[in-house]
Amino acid sequence: MNIFFDTEFTGLHQNTTLISIGLISEDNRTFYAEFNDYDTAQIDEWIEANVISNLKFAPPKAGEQEYYIKSRHDDDIPLTEKWNLEMRGNKAEVKRELSEWLSQFDDIEIWSDCLAYDWVLFNGIFGHAFNIPENVYYIPFDICTLLKIKGVDPDISREQYAGDIANVEKHNALFDAKVIKACYEKLI
């Protein structure tokens, strides 16, 4: 099973922390999580305007406890056919739910876009690369390389190349994962 994913994080530097992660399988099952334990001191104006503003969930009000599962699946679709999950939680909660979500697939190939940071951060959810779920192939694949091989400028706007994709703000991890999937499908 090909799974396309993207992350949003606090900056292009060594100590960056995850803000959100989005994954979509080739058969359109989705996982989206926002982290509530990222380093807010690393948020600059660009991250605030382009990433934080595109998050789905608001933090709980003062004095309220955070309920971290938003929804596990669409009620109209049997769980065996499609499993979608959206959540907000800390790294341990995201790890637990992401591990369970990934367990529904036999063999997984991961695809991303300019995935250097994304892949390291994905591995970091599980502690390190040797702890990722066994059904996840340890070598990720990059849509940039596929674009180059197919003779498409790797610097092209992904949304433009994908074509008919819902008009949502980029820099939302799930939307960006859907764009990566659409690019992959057009290339293949």
TIRO-2110 file (N, C-alpha, C; in Angstrom, 1 decimal):
// TIRO-2110
0.9, -1.2, 0.0, N, 1, A
0.0, 0.0, 0.0, CA, 1, A
0.9, 1.2, 0.0, C, 1, A
0.7, 2.1, -0.9, N, 2, A
1.4, 3.4, -0.9, CA, 2, A
0.7, 4.3, 0.0, C, 2, A
1.4, 5.0, 0.9, N, 3, A
0.9, 6.0, 1.7, CA, 3, A
1.6, 7.3, 1.5, C, 3, A
0.9, 8.4, 1.3, N, 4, A
1.5, 9.7, 1.0, CA, 4, A
1.3, 10.5, 2.2, C, 4, A
2.4, 11.2, 2.6, N, 5, A
2.4, 12.0, 3.8, CA, 5, A
3.1, 13.3, 3.8, C, 5, A
2.8, 14.1, 4.7, N, 6, A
3.4, 15.4, 4.8, CA, 6, A
3.4, 15.8, 6.3, C, 6, A
4.3, 16.6, 6.7, N, 7, A
4.3, 17.2, 8.0, CA, 7, A
4.5, 18.7, 8.0, C, 7, A
4.0, 19.3, 9.0, N, 8, A
4.3, 20.7, 9.3, CA, 8, A
5.1, 20.8, 10.6, C, 8, A
6.1, 21.7, 10.6, N, 9, A
7.0, 21.7, 11.8, CA, 9, A
7.4, 23.1, 12.0, C, 9, A
8.1, 23.3, 13.1, N, 10, A
8.4, 24.7, 13.6, CA, 10, A
9.6, 25.4, 12.9, C, 10, A
10.2, 24.8, 12.0, N, 11, A
11.3, 25.5, 11.2, CA, 11, A
12.3, 24.6, 10.6, C, 11, A
13.0, 25.1, 9.6, N, 12, A
14.0, 24.3, 8.9, CA, 12, A
15.3, 24.3, 9.7, C, 12, A
15.4, 23.6, 10.8, N, 13, A
16.6, 23.6, 11.6, CA, 13, A
16.6, 22.3, 12.4, C, 13, A
17.7, 22.0, 13.0, N, 14, A
18.0, 20.7, 13.6, CA, 14, A
17.0, 20.4, 14.7, C, 14, A
16.6, 21.3, 15.5, N, 15, A
15.8, 21.0, 16.7, CA, 15, A
14.3, 21.3, 16.5, C, 15, A
13.9, 21.3, 15.2, N, 16, A
12.5, 21.5, 14.9, CA, 16, A
11.5, 20.5, 15.6, C, 16, A
10.3, 20.9, 15.8, N, 17, A
9.3, 20.0, 16.4, CA, 17, A
8.1, 20.0, 15.5, C, 17, A
7.4, 18.8, 15.6, N, 18, A
6.2, 18.6, 14.7, CA, 18, A
5.0, 19.4, 15.2, C, 18, A
4.4, 20.0, 14.2, N, 19, A
3.1, 20.7, 14.5, CA, 19, A
1.9, 19.8, 14.0, C, 19, A
2.1, 19.2, 12.9, N, 20, A
1.0, 18.3, 12.4, CA, 20, A
1.6, 17.3, 11.4, C, 20, A
0.8, 16.3, 11.2, N, 21, A
1.2, 15.2, 10.2, CA, 21, A
-0.1, 14.8, 9.5, C, 21, A
0.0, 14.6, 8.2, N, 22, A
-1.2, 14.1, 7.4, CA, 22, A
-0.8, 12.9, 6.5, C, 22, A
-1.6, 11.9, 6.5, N, 23, A
-1.3, 10.8, 5.6, CA, 23, A
-2.6, 10.4, 4.9, C, 23, A
-2.4, 9.9, 3.7, N, 24, A
-3.5, 9.4, 2.9, CA, 24, A
-3.0, 8.1, 2.1, C, 24, A
-3.8, 7.1, 2.2, N, 25, A
-3.5, 5.8, 1.5, CA, 25, A
-3.9, 5.9, 0.1, C, 25, A
-3.4, 5.0, -0.7, N, 26, A
-3.8, 5.0, -2.1, CA, 26, A
-5.3, 4.8, -2.3, C, 26, A
-6.0, 4.1, -1.3, N, 27, A
-7.4, 3.9, -1.4, CA, 27, A
-8.2, 5.0, -0.5, C, 27, A
-7.5, 6.1, -0.2, N, 28, A
-8.1, 7.3, 0.4, CA, 28, A
-8.4, 7.2, 1.9, C, 28, A
-7.8, 6.3, 2.6, N, 29, A
-8.0, 6.3, 4.1, CA, 29, A
-7.0, 7.4, 4.6, C, 29, A
-7.5, 8.2, 5.5, N, 30, A
-6.7, 9.3, 6.0, CA, 30, A
-6.4, 9.3, 7.5, C, 30, A
-5.3, 9.9, 7.8, N, 31, A
-4.9, 10.1, 9.2, CA, 31, A
-4.4, 11.6, 9.3, C, 31, A
-4.9, 12.3, 10.2, N, 32, A
-4.4, 13.7, 10.4, CA, 32, A
-4.3, 13.9, 11.9, C, 32, A
-3.1, 14.5, 12.3, N, 33, A
-2.9, 14.8, 13.7, CA, 33, A
-2.2, 16.1, 13.9, C, 33, A
-2.7, 16.8, 14.9, N, 34, A
-2.0, 18.1, 15.3, CA, 34, A
-1.4, 17.8, 16.6, C, 34, A
-0.2, 18.2, 16.8, N, 35, A
0.5, 18.0, 18.1, CA, 35, A
0.2, 19.2, 19.0, C, 35, A
0.0, 19.0, 20.3, N, 36, A
-0.2, 20.0, 21.2, CA, 36, A
1.1, 20.3, 22.1, C, 36, A
2.2, 19.6, 21.7, N, 37, A
3.4, 19.7, 22.5, CA, 37, A
4.6, 20.2, 21.7, C, 37, A
4.3, 20.9, 20.6, N, 38, A
5.4, 21.4, 19.8, CA, 38, A
6.0, 22.7, 20.6, C, 38, A
7.2, 23.0, 20.2, N, 39, A
7.9, 24.1, 20.8, CA, 39, A
7.4, 25.5, 20.3, C, 39, A
6.5, 26.1, 21.0, N, 40, A
5.9, 27.4, 20.6, CA, 40, A
6.9, 28.5, 20.5, C, 40, A
8.0, 28.4, 21.2, N, 41, A
9.1, 29.4, 21.1, CA, 41, A
9.7, 29.5, 19.8, C, 41, A
9.6, 28.4, 19.0, N, 42, A
10.2, 28.4, 17.6, CA, 42, A
9.2, 28.9, 16.5, C, 42, A
8.0, 29.3, 16.9, N, 43, A
7.1, 29.8, 15.9, CA, 43, A
7.4, 31.2, 15.5, C, 43, A
7.7, 31.4, 14.2, N, 44, A
8.0, 32.8, 13.7, CA, 44, A
6.7, 33.3, 13.0, C, 44, A
6.8, 34.5, 12.5, N, 45, A
5.6, 35.1, 11.8, CA, 45, A
5.2, 34.2, 10.6, C, 45, A
6.1, 33.7, 9.8, N, 46, A
5.7, 32.9, 8.7, CA, 46, A
5.0, 31.6, 9.1, C, 46, A
5.5, 30.9, 10.1, N, 47, A
4.9, 29.7, 10.5, CA, 47, A
3.5, 30.0, 11.1, C, 47, A
3.4, 31.1, 11.8, N, 48, A
2.1, 31.5, 12.4, CA, 48, A
1.1, 31.8, 11.3, C, 48, A
1.5, 32.6, 10.3, N, 49, A
0.6, 32.9, 9.2, CA, 49, A
0.3, 31.8, 8.2, C, 49, A
1.2, 30.9, 8.0, N, 50, A
1.0, 29.9, 6.9, CA, 50, A
0.8, 28.5, 7.4, C, 50, A
1.1, 28.2, 8.7, N, 51, A
0.9, 26.8, 9.2, CA, 51, A
-0.1, 26.8, 10.3, C, 51, A
0.2, 27.6, 11.4, N, 52, A
-0.7, 27.6, 12.5, CA, 52, A
-2.2, 28.0, 12.1, C, 52, A
-2.2, 29.0, 11.2, N, 53, A
-3.5, 29.5, 10.7, CA, 53, A
-4.3, 28.4, 10.0, C, 53, A
-3.7, 27.4, 9.5, N, 54, A
-4.3, 26.3, 8.7, CA, 54, A
-4.6, 25.1, 9.5, C, 54, A
-4.4, 25.1, 10.8, N, 55, A
-4.7, 23.9, 11.7, CA, 55, A
-6.2, 23.8, 11.8, C, 55, A
-6.7, 22.6, 12.0, N, 56, A
-8.2, 22.4, 12.1, CA, 56, A
-8.7, 22.6, 13.6, C, 56, A
-7.9, 22.3, 14.6, N, 57, A
-8.3, 22.2, 15.9, CA, 57, A
-7.8, 23.4, 16.7, C, 57, A
-8.6, 23.9, 17.6, N, 58, A
-8.2, 25.0, 18.5, CA, 58, A
-7.8, 24.3, 19.8, C, 58, A
-6.8, 24.9, 20.5, N, 59, A
-6.5, 24.4, 21.8, CA, 59, A
-7.7, 24.5, 22.8, C, 59, A
-7.7, 23.7, 23.8, N, 60, A
-8.8, 23.8, 24.8, CA, 60, A
-8.8, 25.1, 25.5, C, 60, A
-9.9, 25.6, 25.9, N, 61, A
-10.0, 26.8, 26.7, CA, 61, A
-9.3, 26.6, 28.1, C, 61, A
-8.9, 27.7, 28.7, N, 62, A
-8.3, 27.6, 30.0, CA, 62, A
-9.1, 26.7, 31.0, C, 62, A
-8.5, 25.8, 31.6, N, 63, A
-9.2, 25.0, 32.6, CA, 63, A
-9.9, 23.7, 32.0, C, 63, A
-9.9, 23.6, 30.7, N, 64, A
-10.5, 22.5, 30.0, CA, 64, A
-9.5, 21.4, 29.7, C, 64, A
-9.8, 20.2, 29.9, N, 65, A
-8.9, 19.1, 29.5, CA, 65, A
-9.1, 18.8, 28.0, C, 65, A
-8.0, 18.5, 27.4, N, 66, A
-8.0, 18.2, 25.9, CA, 66, A
-8.5, 16.8, 25.6, C, 66, A
-9.5, 16.7, 24.8, N, 67, A
-10.0, 15.4, 24.3, CA, 67, A
-9.4, 15.2, 23.0, C, 67, A
-8.5, 14.3, 22.9, N, 68, A
-7.6, 14.3, 21.7, CA, 68, A
-8.1, 13.5, 20.5, C, 68, A
-9.1, 12.7, 20.6, N, 69, A
-9.6, 12.0, 19.4, CA, 69, A
-10.8, 12.8, 18.9, C, 69, A
-10.7, 13.3, 17.6, N, 70, A
-11.8, 14.0, 17.0, CA, 70, A
-12.8, 13.0, 16.4, C, 70, A
-12.3, 12.1, 15.5, N, 71, A
-13.1, 11.1, 14.9, CA, 71, A
-12.3, 10.0, 14.3, C, 71, A
-12.8, 8.8, 14.5, N, 72, A
-12.0, 7.6, 14.0, CA, 72, A
-12.4, 7.2, 12.6, C, 72, A
-13.6, 7.5, 12.1, N, 73, A
-14.0, 7.1, 10.8, CA, 73, A
-15.3, 7.8, 10.4, C, 73, A
-15.6, 7.8, 9.2, N, 74, A
-16.9, 8.3, 8.7, CA, 74, A
-18.0, 7.3, 9.1, C, 74, A
-19.0, 7.8, 9.8, N, 75, A
-20.1, 6.9, 10.2, CA, 75, A
-20.8, 6.2, 9.1, C, 75, A
-20.8, 6.9, 7.9, N, 76, A
-21.6, 6.3, 6.8, CA, 76, A
-20.8, 5.2, 6.0, C, 76, A
-19.5, 5.0, 6.4, N, 77, A
-18.7, 4.0, 5.7, CA, 77, A
-18.2, 3.0, 6.7, C, 77, A
-18.5, 1.7, 6.4, N, 78, A
-18.0, 0.7, 7.3, CA, 78, A
-16.5, 0.8, 7.6, C, 78, A
-16.1, 0.5, 8.9, N, 79, A
-14.7, 0.6, 9.3, CA, 79, A
-13.8, -0.2, 8.4, C, 79, A
-14.3, -1.4, 8.0, N, 80, A
-13.5, -2.3, 7.2, CA, 80, A
-13.2, -1.8, 5.8, C, 80, A
-14.0, -0.8, 5.4, N, 81, A
-13.7, -0.3, 4.0, CA, 81, A
-12.9, 1.0, 4.0, C, 81, A
-13.1, 1.8, 5.1, N, 82, A
-12.4, 3.1, 5.1, CA, 82, A
-12.2, 3.5, 6.5, C, 82, A
-11.0, 3.9, 6.9, N, 83, A
-10.8, 4.3, 8.2, CA, 83, A
-10.1, 5.7, 8.2, C, 83, A
-10.8, 6.7, 8.7, N, 84, A
-10.2, 8.0, 8.7, CA, 84, A
-10.1, 8.4, 10.2, C, 84, A
-9.0, 9.1, 10.5, N, 85, A
-8.8, 9.6, 11.9, CA, 85, A
-8.3, 11.0, 11.9, C, 85, A
-8.9, 11.9, 12.7, N, 86, A
-8.4, 13.2, 12.9, CA, 86, A
-8.2, 13.4, 14.4, C, 86, A
-7.1, 14.0, 14.8, N, 87, A
-6.9, 14.2, 16.2, CA, 87, A
-6.0, 15.3, 16.5, C, 87, A
-6.0, 15.7, 17.8, N, 88, A
-5.0, 16.6, 18.4, CA, 88, A
-4.5, 16.0, 19.7, C, 88, A
-3.2, 16.0, 19.9, N, 89, A
-2.7, 15.4, 21.1, CA, 89, A
-1.2, 15.5, 21.2, C, 89, A
-0.6, 14.9, 22.2, N, 90, A
0.8, 15.0, 22.4, CA, 90, A
1.5, 13.9, 21.6, C, 90, A
2.8, 13.9, 21.6, N, 91, A
3.6, 13.0, 20.7, CA, 91, A
3.2, 11.5, 21.1, C, 91, A
3.1, 11.2, 22.4, N, 92, A
2.8, 9.8, 22.8, CA, 92, A
1.4, 9.4, 22.3, C, 92, A
0.4, 10.3, 22.4, N, 93, A
-0.9, 10.0, 21.9, CA, 93, A
-1.0, 9.8, 20.4, C, 93, A
-0.2, 10.7, 19.7, N, 94, A
-0.2, 10.6, 18.2, CA, 94, A
0.5, 9.3, 17.8, C, 94, A
1.6, 8.9, 18.5, N, 95, A
2.3, 7.7, 18.2, CA, 95, A
1.3, 6.5, 18.3, C, 95, A
0.6, 6.5, 19.4, N, 96, A
-0.3, 5.4, 19.7, CA, 96, A
-1.4, 5.3, 18.6, C, 96, A
-2.0, 6.4, 18.2, N, 97, A
-3.1, 6.4, 17.2, CA, 97, A
-2.5, 6.1, 15.8, C, 97, A
-1.4, 6.7, 15.5, N, 98, A
-0.7, 6.5, 14.2, CA, 98, A
-0.3, 5.0, 14.0, C, 98, A
0.2, 4.4, 15.1, N, 99, A
0.6, 3.0, 15.0, CA, 99, A
-0.6, 2.1, 14.7, C, 99, A
-1.7, 2.4, 15.4, N, 100, A
-2.9, 1.7, 15.2, CA, 100, A
-3.5, 1.9, 13.8, C, 100, A
-3.4, 3.1, 13.3, N, 101, A
-3.9, 3.4, 11.9, CA, 101, A
-3.1, 2.7, 10.9, C, 101, A
-1.7, 2.7, 11.1, N, 102, A
-0.9, 2.0, 10.1, CA, 102, A
-1.0, 0.5, 10.2, C, 102, A
-1.5, 0.0, 11.3, N, 103, A
-1.6, -1.5, 11.4, CA, 103, A
-2.7, -2.1, 10.5, C, 103, A
-3.6, -1.3, 10.0, N, 104, A
-4.6, -1.8, 9.1, CA, 104, A
-4.1, -2.2, 7.7, C, 104, A
-2.8, -1.9, 7.4, N, 105, A
-2.2, -2.2, 6.1, CA, 105, A
-1.2, -3.3, 6.3, C, 105, A
-1.0, -4.1, 5.2, N, 106, A
0.0, -5.2, 5.3, CA, 106, A
1.4, -4.6, 5.1, C, 106, A
1.7, -4.1, 3.9, N, 107, A
3.0, -3.6, 3.5, CA, 107, A
2.9, -2.2, 3.1, C, 107, A
3.6, -1.3, 3.6, N, 108, A
3.5, 0.1, 3.3, CA, 108, A
4.8, 0.7, 2.7, C, 108, A
4.6, 1.4, 1.6, N, 109, A
5.6, 2.3, 1.0, CA, 109, A
5.2, 3.7, 1.3, C, 109, A
6.1, 4.5, 1.8, N, 110, A
5.9, 5.9, 2.2, CA, 110, A
6.4, 6.8, 1.1, C, 110, A
5.5, 7.7, 0.7, N, 111, A
5.9, 8.7, -0.3, CA, 111, A
5.6, 10.1, 0.3, C, 111, A
6.6, 11.0, 0.0, N, 112, A
6.4, 12.4, 0.5, CA, 112, A
7.0, 13.3, -0.6, C, 112, A
7.2, 14.6, -0.2, N, 113, A
7.7, 15.6, -1.1, CA, 113, A
8.8, 16.4, -0.4, C, 113, A
10.0, 16.4, -1.0, N, 114, A
11.2, 17.0, -0.4, CA, 114, A
11.2, 16.5, 1.1, C, 114, A
11.3, 15.2, 1.2, N, 115, A
11.0, 14.5, 2.5, CA, 115, A
12.2, 14.4, 3.5, C, 115, A
13.2, 15.2, 3.3, N, 116, A
14.3, 15.1, 4.3, CA, 116, A
13.9, 15.3, 5.7, C, 116, A
13.2, 16.4, 6.0, N, 117, A
12.7, 16.7, 7.3, CA, 117, A
11.5, 15.8, 7.7, C, 117, A
10.6, 15.6, 6.8, N, 118, A
9.4, 14.8, 7.0, CA, 118, A
9.8, 13.4, 7.5, C, 118, A
10.7, 12.8, 6.8, N, 119, A
11.1, 11.4, 7.2, CA, 119, A
11.8, 11.3, 8.5, C, 119, A
12.6, 12.2, 8.8, N, 120, A
13.3, 12.2, 10.1, CA, 120, A
12.3, 12.5, 11.2, C, 120, A
11.3, 13.4, 11.0, N, 121, A
10.3, 13.7, 12.0, CA, 121, A
9.3, 12.5, 12.1, C, 121, A
9.0, 11.8, 11.0, N, 122, A
8.2, 10.6, 11.1, CA, 122, A
8.8, 9.5, 12.0, C, 122, A
10.1, 9.3, 11.7, N, 123, A
10.9, 8.3, 12.5, CA, 123, A
10.9, 8.8, 14.0, C, 123, A
11.0, 10.1, 14.2, N, 124, A
11.1, 10.6, 15.6, CA, 124, A
9.8, 10.3, 16.4, C, 124, A
8.7, 10.2, 15.7, N, 125, A
7.5, 9.9, 16.4, CA, 125, A
7.6, 8.6, 17.2, C, 125, A
8.3, 7.7, 16.5, N, 126, A
8.5, 6.3, 17.1, CA, 126, A
9.8, 6.2, 17.9, C, 126, A
10.5, 7.2, 18.1, N, 127, A
11.8, 7.2, 18.8, CA, 127, A
13.0, 7.3, 17.9, C, 127, A
13.0, 6.4, 17.0, N, 128, A
14.1, 6.4, 15.9, CA, 128, A
13.7, 5.4, 14.8, C, 128, A
14.5, 5.4, 13.8, N, 129, A
14.2, 4.6, 12.6, CA, 129, A
14.0, 3.1, 12.9, C, 129, A
14.7, 2.5, 13.9, N, 130, A
14.5, 1.1, 14.2, CA, 130, A
13.2, 0.8, 14.9, C, 130, A
12.4, 1.8, 15.3, N, 131, A
11.2, 1.6, 16.0, CA, 131, A
9.9, 1.8, 15.1, C, 131, A
10.1, 2.2, 13.8, N, 132, A
8.9, 2.4, 13.0, CA, 132, A
8.2, 1.0, 12.9, C, 132, A
6.9, 1.1, 12.7, N, 133, A
6.2, -0.2, 12.6, CA, 133, A
6.8, -1.1, 11.5, C, 133, A
6.8, -2.4, 11.8, N, 134, A
7.4, -3.4, 10.9, CA, 134, A
6.8, -3.5, 9.5, C, 134, A
5.5, -3.1, 9.4, N, 135, A
4.9, -3.1, 8.1, CA, 135, A
5.2, -1.9, 7.2, C, 135, A
6.0, -0.9, 7.7, N, 136, A
6.4, 0.2, 7.0, CA, 136, A
7.8, 0.0, 6.4, C, 136, A
8.0, 0.1, 5.1, N, 137, A
9.3, -0.1, 4.5, CA, 137, A
10.2, 1.0, 4.9, C, 137, A
11.4, 0.6, 5.3, N, 138, A
12.3, 1.6, 5.9, CA, 138, A
12.9, 2.6, 4.9, C, 138, A
12.7, 2.4, 3.6, N, 139, A
13.2, 3.4, 2.6, CA, 139, A
12.0, 4.2, 2.1, C, 139, A
12.0, 5.5, 2.3, N, 140, A
10.9, 6.3, 1.8, CA, 140, A
11.2, 6.7, 0.4, C, 140, A
10.1, 7.2, -0.3, N, 141, A
10.2, 7.6, -1.7, CA, 141, A
9.8, 9.0, -1.8, C, 141, A
10.5, 9.8, -2.7, N, 142, A
10.3, 11.2, -2.8, CA, 142, A
9.7, 11.6, -4.2, C, 142, A
8.6, 12.3, -4.1, N, 143, A
7.9, 12.7, -5.4, CA, 143, A
8.8, 13.6, -6.2, C, 143, A
9.7, 14.4, -5.6, N, 144, A
10.6, 15.3, -6.3, CA, 144, A
11.4, 14.5, -7.3, C, 144, A
12.0, 13.3, -6.8, N, 145, A
12.8, 12.5, -7.7, CA, 145, A
11.9, 11.9, -8.8, C, 145, A
10.7, 11.5, -8.6, N, 146, A
9.8, 11.0, -9.6, CA, 146, A
9.5, 12.1, -10.6, C, 146, A
9.3, 13.3, -10.2, N, 147, A
9.1, 14.5, -11.1, CA, 147, A
10.3, 14.6, -12.0, C, 147, A
11.5, 14.6, -11.5, N, 148, A
12.7, 14.8, -12.2, CA, 148, A
12.9, 13.7, -13.3, C, 148, A
12.6, 12.4, -12.8, N, 149, A
12.8, 11.3, -13.7, CA, 149, A
11.8, 11.4, -14.9, C, 149, A
10.6, 11.9, -14.6, N, 150, A
9.6, 12.0, -15.6, CA, 150, A
9.7, 13.2, -16.5, C, 150, A
10.8, 14.0, -16.3, N, 151, A
11.0, 15.2, -17.1, CA, 151, A
10.2, 16.4, -16.7, C, 151, A
9.7, 16.4, -15.5, N, 152, A
8.9, 17.6, -15.0, CA, 152, A
9.8, 18.4, -14.0, C, 152, A
9.8, 19.7, -14.2, N, 153, A
10.6, 20.5, -13.3, CA, 153, A
10.2, 20.3, -11.8, C, 153, A
11.2, 19.8, -11.0, N, 154, A
10.8, 19.5, -9.6, CA, 154, A
10.4, 20.7, -8.8, C, 154, A
10.6, 21.9, -9.3, N, 155, A
10.3, 23.1, -8.6, CA, 155, A
8.9, 23.6, -9.0, C, 155, A
8.1, 22.8, -9.8, N, 156, A
6.8, 23.2, -10.2, CA, 156, A
5.9, 23.3, -9.0, C, 156, A
4.9, 24.1, -9.0, N, 157, A
3.9, 24.2, -8.0, CA, 157, A
3.1, 22.8, -8.0, C, 157, A
3.1, 22.2, -6.8, N, 158, A
2.5, 20.9, -6.7, CA, 158, A
1.0, 21.0, -6.9, C, 158, A
0.4, 22.1, -6.4, N, 159, A
-1.1, 22.2, -6.6, CA, 159, A
-1.4, 22.5, -8.1, C, 159, A
-0.6, 23.2, -8.7, N, 160, A
-0.8, 23.5, -10.2, CA, 160, A
-0.6, 22.2, -10.9, C, 160, A
0.4, 21.4, -10.6, N, 161, A
0.6, 20.1, -11.3, CA, 161, A
-0.5, 19.1, -11.0, C, 161, A
-0.9, 19.1, -9.8, N, 162, A
-2.0, 18.1, -9.4, CA, 162, A
-3.3, 18.4, -10.2, C, 162, A
-3.5, 19.6, -10.4, N, 163, A
-4.7, 20.0, -11.2, CA, 163, A
-6.0, 20.0, -10.3, C, 163, A
-7.0, 19.2, -10.6, N, 164, A
-8.3, 19.2, -9.9, CA, 164, A
-8.2, 18.8, -8.5, C, 164, A
-7.8, 19.7, -7.6, N, 165, A
-7.7, 19.4, -6.2, CA, 165, A
-8.5, 20.5, -5.4, C, 165, A
-9.2, 20.1, -4.4, N, 166, A
-10.0, 21.0, -3.6, CA, 166, A
-9.2, 22.3, -3.3, C, 166, A
-9.8, 23.4, -3.3, N, 167, A
-9.2, 24.7, -3.0, CA, 167, A
-9.1, 24.8, -1.5, C, 167, A
-8.0, 24.4, -0.9, N, 168, A
-7.8, 24.5, 0.5, CA, 168, A
-6.4, 25.2, 0.7, C, 168, A
-6.2, 25.8, 1.8, N, 169, A
-4.9, 26.4, 2.0, CA, 169, A
-3.8, 25.4, 2.1, C, 169, A
-2.6, 25.6, 1.3, N, 170, A
-1.5, 24.7, 1.5, CA, 170, A
-0.9, 24.9, 2.8, C, 170, A
0.0, 24.1, 3.2, N, 171, A
0.6, 24.1, 4.5, CA, 171, A
-0.3, 23.5, 5.6, C, 171, A
-1.3, 22.8, 5.2, N, 172, A
-2.0, 21.9, 6.1, CA, 172, A
-1.5, 20.5, 5.7, C, 172, A
-1.0, 19.8, 6.6, N, 173, A
-0.4, 18.5, 6.4, CA, 173, A
-1.2, 17.5, 5.6, C, 173, A
-2.5, 17.4, 5.9, N, 174, A
-3.4, 16.5, 5.2, CA, 174, A
-3.6, 16.9, 3.8, C, 174, A
-3.9, 18.2, 3.6, N, 175, A
-4.1, 18.7, 2.2, CA, 175, A
-2.8, 18.5, 1.4, C, 175, A
-1.7, 18.8, 2.0, N, 176, A
-0.4, 18.6, 1.2, CA, 176, A
-0.2, 17.1, 0.9, C, 176, A
-0.6, 16.2, 1.8, N, 177, A
-0.5, 14.8, 1.5, CA, 177, A
-1.4, 14.4, 0.3, C, 177, A
-2.6, 15.0, 0.3, N, 178, A
-3.5, 14.7, -0.8, CA, 178, A
-2.9, 15.2, -2.2, C, 178, A
-2.2, 16.4, -2.1, N, 179, A
-1.6, 16.9, -3.3, CA, 179, A
-0.5, 16.0, -3.8, C, 179, A
0.3, 15.5, -2.8, N, 180, A
1.4, 14.6, -3.2, CA, 180, A
0.8, 13.3, -3.9, C, 180, A
-0.3, 12.8, -3.3, N, 181, A
-0.9, 11.6, -3.9, CA, 181, A
-1.4, 12.0, -5.3, C, 181, A
-2.0, 13.1, -5.5, N, 182, A
-2.5, 13.5, -6.8, CA, 182, A
-1.4, 13.6, -7.8, C, 182, A
-0.3, 14.2, -7.4, N, 183, A
0.9, 14.3, -8.3, CA, 183, A
1.4, 12.9, -8.7, C, 183, A
1.5, 12.1, -7.7, N, 184, A
2.0, 10.7, -7.9, CA, 184, A
1.1, 10.0, -8.9, C, 184, A
-0.2, 10.1, -8.7, N, 185, A
-1.2, 9.4, -9.7, CA, 185, A
-1.0, 10.0, -11.1, C, 185, A
-0.8, 11.3, -11.2, N, 186, A
-0.6, 11.9, -12.5, CA, 186, A
0.7, 11.4, -13.2, C, 186, A
1.7, 11.3, -12.4, N, 187, A
3.0, 10.8, -12.9, CA, 187, A
3.0, 9.4, -13.3, C, 187, A
2.3, 8.5, -12.5, N, 188, A
2.3, 7.1, -12.8, CA, 188, A
1.2, 6.8, -13.9, C, 188, A
END
